[in-house]
Amino acid sequence: MSIYPQLTEIFRDTLDEPDLVLTPELSAKDVDTWDSLSHIRLIVAIEQEFRIKFGTREIDGLNNVGELAALIETKLGTPTR
């Protein structure tokens, strides 16, 4: 099961971008409303939704949505898509 539908909802709500389409290559530089504060809100919302916790190093090492999705799937023990 892909986590992208859940991630898309979180990103759209948090960034107030109702038409945002998540792709593995998408990064903060691609979305005007994705700033440092909204990044923190995204991480908190993702942690709550998936009932996981990220370490600071894990978050700092992320470059795009694909890497974030892979990290979530690793923490959940599900295969990366």
C-alpha positions in Angstrom: 0.0 0.0 0.0 1.4 3.4 -1.0 1.6 6.1 1.6 1.4 8.9 -1.0 -2.4 9.4 -0.7 -2.0 10.1 3.1 1.1 12.2 2.5 -0.7 14.2 -0.2 -3.5 15.0 2.2 -1.0 16.1 4.9 1.0 18.3 2.5 -2.1 19.9 1.0 -3.6 20.7 4.4 -0.3 21.9 6.0 0.9 23.9 3.0 -2.6 25.2 2.2 -2.1 24.0 -1.4 -5.3 22.1 -2.3 -4.1 21.1 -5.8 -0.6 20.0 -4.8 0.6 16.9 -6.6 3.3 15.0 -4.7 6.0 13.4 -6.8 9.2 11.7 -5.5 11.3 14.6 -6.8 9.2 17.4 -5.2 11.2 19.5 -2.7 10.7 22.6 -0.7 12.2 24.8 -3.4 9.3 23.7 -5.7 6.5 25.0 -3.3 6.3 28.6 -2.3 4.4 27.9 0.9 6.9 25.2 2.0 9.2 27.2 4.3 11.0 26.3 7.5 8.0 26.7 9.8 5.7 24.7 7.5 8.4 22.1 7.3 8.3 21.6 11.0 4.5 21.4 10.9 4.7 18.8 8.1 7.1 16.7 10.1 4.8 16.9 13.2 1.7 16.0 11.2 3.5 13.1 9.5 4.7 11.8 12.9 1.2 12.0 14.3 -0.5 10.4 11.2 1.9 7.5 10.9 2.7 7.2 14.7 6.4 7.4 14.1 9.2 9.6 15.3 12.0 11.1 13.2 15.5 11.9 14.5 17.0 15.3 13.7 19.7 13.7 11.5 17.0 11.8 9.5 15.1 15.0 8.8 18.3 17.0 7.9 19.3 14.3 5.4 16.0 14.5 3.4 16.2 16.2 0.0 12.7 15.5 -1.5 9.4 13.8 -1.0 10.7 10.5 -2.3 13.3 10.3 0.4 10.7 11.2 3.0 8.4 8.5 1.8 11.2 5.9 1.8 12.1 6.9 5.4 8.5 6.6 6.5 8.1 3.2 4.8 11.3 2.0 6.5 10.0 3.1 9.9 6.7 1.4 9.2 8.4 -1.8 7.9 6.7 -1.6 4.5 8.4 -1.9 1.1 9.4 1.3 -0.7 7.5 2.0 -3.9 
